[in-house]
């Protein structure tokens, strides 16, 4: 179905550093792999990250590339964990 195909573009990012002065850096990092439909970094306060984010790509193949290449990528001194995200 179209809804299921849309969900196959959601990527979960975990192990983000708590100190995150510019959350848009996450979008910039992922946009290298293809156009993003949306992105969200969970924040507790303006410069305090909860440690996770969600990125939605326009195309599944771009999401797959990002997962393959960015899993374990060092960001702010943390090794990112990147995988598929299935919103409930």
N, C-alpha and C positions, 0 to 999 in steps of 0.2 A: 504494500500500500504506500501511498505518498507520505503518510505520517511516519511510517517506519523508516522510509528512505531519508526523511528529514532528520530523524533521531540518529542516524548513522553518521552524522557530522559533528556530534557533540564530543568534546575532548575535556577530560578532567585533569587539572594540574594540582598536585599536592606537594607538600614539603617546601612551600615558599617561605622565605625568611620573614620574620615578624616585622622587621624594619623595612618599610616599602614606601619611600617618599614619592615615587612616581609610578603608580600602578599601570599607567599606559605603557610602560616598558614591556609588560607581559604581552599586550596586543602587538607591539612592534616586533617582538621576538617571533610570535606565531605568524604574523602577516607576511613574513619572508617566504612562507610555503604556499600562500594563496590568499584570495580575498576572504575576509571574515564577515560573517553575518552579524555577529554580536560577540561580546566578551564581558565577563564580570569577575572582578577580584573581590573576595569577601574581606571587608575591613571592619575592625572594631572601632577605630578612630581614624582621623585623617592620615596619619602616617603609620598606623599599626595594622598589619595584615593578619587575618585569622589563619593563614597558611594554605589556603586553597583558592582555586579559580576555575571558571568554566569558559571555554572558548568554542564558538560555533563557526564552522567553516561553510562557505558556499558549496564546496565540492568535497565528497567523501575522500577522493584520492589525495587531496591536499591535507586532510586530517590524518590520513594514514602515514603520509610522509613526515608530518610534524611529530607524530607519536614515535615513529622509527628513529628519527634523528635527534629529538629533544629529550627522550627518556634518559635520565641520568645526567642531563646537561647541568653544568655548574652555573647557578644564578645566585648572586649575592652571597656566595660562600656555601650554598646549599645544593645538594644533588636533587634536581627535580624528578618527580615521578609523574609520568604522563601516561594516561590510558583512556579508554572509551568511557563516556559518561552516559548513563541512562536515566534521565529525569523521571521521577515518579508522577 
